[in-house]
Amino acid sequence: MPTAQHEGLHRIFRDNPELYTRAFEMIDIKLPVPQEIAVIDTDMTEILPIDRKADTVVMFLLEQEERHIIITEAQLRESEQKVSSWAHYISYAHSKYKCPVTLMVTCADTGTATWARKAHPIGLVDHPSLVVSPIVFGPDNVKAITDPEEATENVVLTMFSAFCHVESPEVNDILKALDHALHKVDQETAEALADQTELGLGKTKAKHAWRKFMHASAYRFRSESAREHFATAKADGKEEGRVEGRVEGRVEGRAQGRAEGEAISILRILSKRGIPTDQAFRDKVMETTDISLLEDWLDRTLDVTTAEDIFE
């Protein structure tokens, strides 16, 4: 089962798609400029009963109906078996969507990042049929954002910096800068980012440091687990576990708001493709809360000729 730290390393991009451009600029790689970014179905399972589900998959909608897929995978340790999954994700997405596909891997330690960054050939040693060569983010190439003013200008990027440097000596300075930045944004955004930061830090010392920042500052936006932890935590640690569970539940609840985002993406893509929709159609899409169903509809928007065809 994926850990909170694993989820944080890729869901930060799902929840904040604008981070893709910022992150790639940081390592001097130019991405296509999207007119829209849509989160799409991560399920890449075929008829055979093999579970193949990528972490986060987004589609950049470019000019003239061109598209570009970015698959984001969080990797916490070396795993040659995972290379096979990556190869499947790339080939599946390329075959299904008929567009360029980029594999992006996020890591929280330099060793794993170095391993992931190397070319992974599949086939004959001298003549591989396929080479998996992802773009990798880790503590060795993600800047440790410790300047409060820079953090204020790039709040989400600073949070991502903390996730990548969670085991680095600079992590407390990064969290301090993030602490400063969260004072500069609105309360709702600050609450969401504070919770997302705590969950993404996983079971590390940095998580406890973050809770101390929350406690010491008496934040108006203090994350839920920090509020309850410092108010009711008991020495035996059982209460902390229950509090952490409530935080994950809250973050999951917020993630369920993805339904509205998926619905909006459906309508935007149809509009972008010049396919008309009436009010009844728009109401049906916006009132649907089933994420799996919405993801199926979203996939179909790329090929249908009438709006109603997505329901078939």
C-alpha positions as CSV (number, residue, x, y, z in Angstrom):
1,M,0.0,0.0,0.0
2,P,1.4,3.4,-0.9
3,T,2.7,5.5,2.0
4,A,1.8,9.1,2.7
5,Q,5.2,10.2,1.6
6,H,4.9,8.3,-1.7
7,E,1.5,9.9,-2.3
8,G,2.8,13.4,-1.5
9,L,5.6,13.1,-4.0
10,H,3.3,12.8,-7.0
11,R,-0.1,14.1,-5.8
12,I,1.4,17.6,-5.4
13,F,1.5,17.7,-9.2
14,R,-2.0,16.3,-9.6
15,D,-3.4,18.9,-7.2
16,N,-1.2,21.8,-8.5
17,P,-0.7,21.2,-12.3
18,E,1.1,24.5,-12.7
19,L,4.0,23.0,-10.8
20,Y,5.0,21.0,-13.8
21,T,6.3,24.1,-15.7
22,R,8.0,25.5,-12.6
23,A,9.7,22.2,-11.8
24,F,11.0,21.6,-15.3
25,E,12.3,25.2,-15.6
26,M,14.3,24.6,-12.4
27,I,16.3,21.8,-14.2
28,D,16.5,23.7,-17.5
29,I,14.1,21.4,-19.4
30,K,11.5,23.1,-21.6
31,L,8.0,21.7,-21.6
32,P,5.4,22.4,-24.3
33,V,3.3,25.4,-23.3
34,P,-0.2,24.0,-22.5
35,Q,-3.5,25.9,-23.1
36,E,-5.1,23.5,-20.7
37,I,-3.9,20.7,-18.4
38,A,-6.2,17.8,-17.7
39,V,-5.8,15.0,-15.1
40,I,-6.6,11.8,-16.9
41,D,-7.2,8.1,-15.9
42,T,-4.2,6.5,-14.3
43,D,-5.5,3.0,-14.8
44,M,-3.4,1.2,-17.5
45,T,-4.7,-2.3,-16.8
46,E,-5.6,-4.3,-19.9
47,I,-7.7,-7.5,-20.2
48,L,-5.1,-9.6,-18.4
49,P,-5.6,-9.4,-14.6
50,I,-2.3,-7.5,-14.0
51,D,-2.7,-4.3,-11.9
52,R,-1.0,-1.5,-13.8
53,K,-1.8,1.8,-12.3
54,A,0.4,4.8,-12.7
55,D,0.6,7.4,-9.9
56,T,-0.4,10.6,-11.7
57,V,-1.1,11.1,-15.4
58,V,-1.9,14.5,-16.9
59,M,-2.4,15.6,-20.5
60,F,-1.1,18.9,-21.8
61,L,-3.6,20.2,-24.4
62,L,-1.6,22.2,-26.9
63,E,-2.4,24.3,-30.0
64,Q,-4.1,22.7,-33.0
65,E,-5.4,19.8,-30.8
66,E,-1.9,18.5,-30.2
67,R,-1.4,16.7,-26.9
68,H,1.4,15.6,-24.6
69,I,1.2,13.1,-21.8
70,I,3.2,13.3,-18.6
71,I,3.3,10.3,-16.3
72,T,4.5,11.1,-12.8
73,E,5.8,8.3,-10.6
74,A,7.0,8.6,-7.0
75,Q,9.9,6.3,-6.2
76,L,11.2,5.8,-2.7
77,R,13.7,3.0,-3.4
78,E,15.4,1.2,-6.3
79,S,13.3,-1.4,-8.0
80,E,14.2,-3.1,-11.3
81,Q,10.7,-4.5,-11.3
82,K,9.3,-1.0,-11.5
83,V,11.2,-0.4,-14.8
84,S,8.9,-3.0,-16.4
85,S,5.9,-1.1,-15.2
86,W,7.3,2.2,-16.4
87,A,7.9,0.7,-19.9
88,H,4.2,-0.5,-19.9
89,Y,2.9,2.9,-18.9
90,I,4.8,4.7,-21.6
91,S,3.9,2.3,-24.4
92,Y,0.2,2.0,-23.2
93,A,-0.3,5.8,-23.1
94,H,1.5,6.3,-26.4
95,S,-0.6,3.7,-28.1
96,K,-3.9,4.9,-26.6
97,Y,-3.5,8.6,-27.0
98,K,-1.3,8.7,-30.1
99,C,0.9,11.5,-28.7
100,P,4.3,12.1,-27.1
101,V,4.7,10.7,-23.6
102,T,7.2,11.8,-20.9
103,L,8.0,9.8,-17.8
104,M,8.8,11.9,-14.8
105,V,10.0,10.3,-11.5
106,T,10.2,12.1,-8.1
107,C,12.5,10.8,-5.3
108,A,13.3,11.8,-1.8
109,D,16.9,10.5,-1.7
110,T,19.9,10.9,-4.0
111,G,20.7,7.2,-4.3
112,T,17.2,6.4,-5.7
113,A,17.3,9.5,-7.9
114,T,20.7,8.4,-9.4
115,W,19.4,4.9,-10.1
116,A,16.2,6.1,-11.6
117,R,18.0,8.7,-13.8
118,K,20.2,6.2,-15.7
119,A,19.0,4.6,-18.9
120,H,17.2,1.3,-18.4
121,P,17.5,-0.9,-21.5
122,I,15.1,-3.7,-22.3
123,G,16.3,-6.3,-24.8
124,L,19.7,-7.3,-26.1
125,V,22.6,-5.6,-24.2
126,D,24.1,-4.0,-27.4
127,H,20.8,-3.5,-29.2
128,P,17.9,-2.9,-26.7
129,S,14.4,-2.7,-28.2
130,L,13.4,-0.1,-25.6
131,V,15.2,2.2,-23.3
132,V,13.4,3.7,-20.3
133,S,15.0,7.0,-19.5
134,P,12.9,9.1,-17.2
135,I,13.3,12.8,-16.2
136,V,14.1,12.5,-12.5
137,F,13.6,15.0,-9.6
138,G,15.5,14.4,-6.4
139,P,17.5,16.2,-3.7
140,D,20.5,16.4,-6.1
141,N,18.7,18.6,-8.7
142,V,15.8,20.2,-6.8
143,K,16.8,23.4,-5.3
144,A,16.5,23.7,-1.5
145,I,14.3,26.8,-1.2
146,T,15.3,28.3,2.1
147,D,14.8,32.0,1.3
148,P,11.5,33.2,2.8
149,E,10.9,35.7,-0.1
150,E,11.6,33.1,-2.8
151,A,9.3,30.7,-0.9
152,T,6.5,33.3,-0.9
153,E,6.8,33.6,-4.7
154,N,6.8,29.8,-5.2
155,V,4.8,28.3,-2.3
156,V,4.0,25.0,-4.0
157,L,7.5,24.6,-5.4
158,T,8.8,25.1,-1.9
159,M,6.5,22.4,-0.6
160,F,7.9,20.1,-3.3
161,S,11.4,21.1,-2.3
162,A,10.7,20.0,1.2
163,F,9.4,16.6,0.0
164,C,12.5,16.0,-2.1
165,H,14.8,17.1,0.7
166,V,12.9,15.4,3.5
167,E,16.1,13.6,4.6
168,S,18.5,16.5,3.8
169,P,20.1,18.8,6.4
170,E,18.4,21.7,4.7
171,V,14.8,20.5,5.3
172,N,14.2,22.5,8.5
173,D,15.3,25.7,6.7
174,I,13.0,24.8,3.8
175,L,10.1,24.3,6.2
176,K,10.8,27.5,7.9
177,A,10.7,29.3,4.6
178,L,7.4,27.6,3.8
179,D,6.1,28.5,7.2
180,H,6.8,32.2,6.3
181,A,5.2,31.8,2.9
182,L,1.9,30.4,4.2
183,H,1.4,33.6,6.2
184,K,1.2,35.4,2.9
185,V,-1.7,33.4,1.3
186,D,-5.4,33.2,2.0
187,Q,-6.6,31.0,4.9
188,E,-8.2,28.3,2.8
189,T,-5.1,27.9,0.6
190,A,-2.9,27.9,3.7
191,E,-4.9,25.2,5.4
192,A,-4.8,23.0,2.4
193,L,-1.1,23.4,1.8
194,A,-0.3,22.9,5.5
195,D,-2.2,19.6,5.6
196,Q,-0.7,18.5,2.3
197,T,2.8,19.3,3.6
198,E,2.3,17.3,6.7
199,L,0.9,14.3,4.9
200,G,3.7,14.4,2.2
201,L,6.5,14.4,4.8
202,G,5.5,10.9,5.8
203,K,6.9,9.3,8.9
204,T,10.1,11.4,9.1
205,K,11.7,13.7,11.5
206,A,10.8,16.5,9.2
207,K,7.1,15.9,9.9
208,H,7.7,16.5,13.6
209,A,9.6,19.6,12.8
210,W,6.7,20.8,10.7
211,R,4.3,20.2,13.6
212,K,6.5,22.3,15.9
213,F,6.3,25.1,13.4
214,M,2.6,24.8,13.4
215,H,2.4,24.8,17.2
216,A,4.9,27.6,17.8
217,S,3.2,30.0,15.4
218,A,-0.3,29.4,16.7
219,Y,-1.4,29.4,13.0
220,R,-4.8,30.5,12.0
221,F,-4.3,27.8,9.3
222,R,-2.6,25.2,11.4
223,S,-3.1,21.8,9.9
224,E,-5.8,19.6,11.5
225,S,-3.4,17.0,12.9
226,A,-1.2,19.7,14.4
227,R,-4.2,21.4,16.1
228,E,-5.5,18.1,17.5
229,H,-2.1,16.7,18.2
230,F,-1.0,19.5,20.4
231,A,-4.4,19.7,22.1
232,T,-5.0,16.0,22.8
233,A,-2.0,13.8,22.0
234,K,-1.2,11.2,24.6
235,A,2.2,9.9,25.6
236,D,1.5,6.3,24.5
237,G,1.3,7.5,20.8
238,K,-2.2,5.9,20.2
239,E,-3.9,9.3,19.9
240,E,-1.3,10.5,17.4
241,G,-2.2,7.5,15.1
242,R,-5.9,8.4,15.3
243,V,-5.2,12.0,14.6
244,E,-3.0,11.1,11.6
245,G,-5.8,9.0,10.3
246,R,-8.2,11.9,10.5
247,V,-5.7,14.1,8.5
248,E,-5.5,11.5,5.8
249,G,-9.2,11.3,5.8
250,R,-9.5,15.0,5.4
251,V,-7.0,15.2,2.6
252,E,-8.8,12.3,0.9
253,G,-12.0,14.2,1.3
254,R,-10.5,17.2,-0.3
255,A,-9.2,15.0,-3.1
256,Q,-12.7,13.9,-3.8
257,G,-13.3,17.4,-5.0
258,R,-11.4,16.2,-8.1
259,A,-14.9,15.2,-9.4
260,E,-15.6,18.9,-10.2
261,G,-12.2,19.3,-11.7
262,E,-12.7,16.3,-14.0
263,A,-16.1,17.6,-15.0
264,I,-14.7,21.0,-15.9
265,S,-11.9,19.3,-17.9
266,I,-14.5,17.4,-19.9
267,L,-16.4,20.5,-20.8
268,R,-13.3,22.5,-21.6
269,I,-11.9,19.8,-23.9
270,L,-15.2,19.6,-25.8
271,S,-15.3,23.3,-26.1
272,K,-11.7,23.4,-27.2
273,R,-12.5,20.8,-29.9
274,G,-15.5,22.9,-31.1
275,I,-18.1,20.3,-30.0
276,P,-21.3,22.0,-28.8
277,T,-22.9,21.1,-25.5
278,D,-26.4,22.0,-24.2
279,Q,-27.4,22.9,-20.6
280,A,-28.8,19.5,-19.9
281,F,-25.5,17.8,-20.9
282,R,-23.4,20.3,-18.8
283,D,-25.6,19.8,-15.8
284,K,-25.3,16.0,-16.1
285,V,-21.5,16.2,-16.2
286,M,-21.2,18.7,-13.4
287,E,-23.6,16.8,-11.1
288,T,-21.7,13.5,-11.5
289,T,-19.5,12.5,-8.5
290,D,-18.3,9.1,-9.7
291,I,-14.5,9.7,-10.4
292,S,-14.1,6.5,-12.4
293,L,-17.1,7.4,-14.6
294,L,-15.8,10.9,-15.1
295,E,-12.4,9.6,-16.0
296,D,-14.0,7.3,-18.7
297,W,-15.9,10.3,-20.1
298,L,-12.8,12.4,-20.1
299,D,-10.9,9.8,-22.1
300,R,-13.7,9.7,-24.6
301,T,-13.8,13.5,-25.1
302,L,-10.6,13.2,-27.1
303,D,-12.2,11.1,-29.9
304,V,-16.0,11.7,-29.9
305,T,-17.8,13.7,-32.7
306,T,-20.8,14.7,-30.5
307,A,-20.9,15.5,-26.8
308,E,-23.4,12.7,-26.1
309,D,-21.1,10.1,-27.5
310,I,-19.0,10.2,-24.2
311,F,-22.0,8.5,-22.5
312,E,-21.9,5.5,-24.8
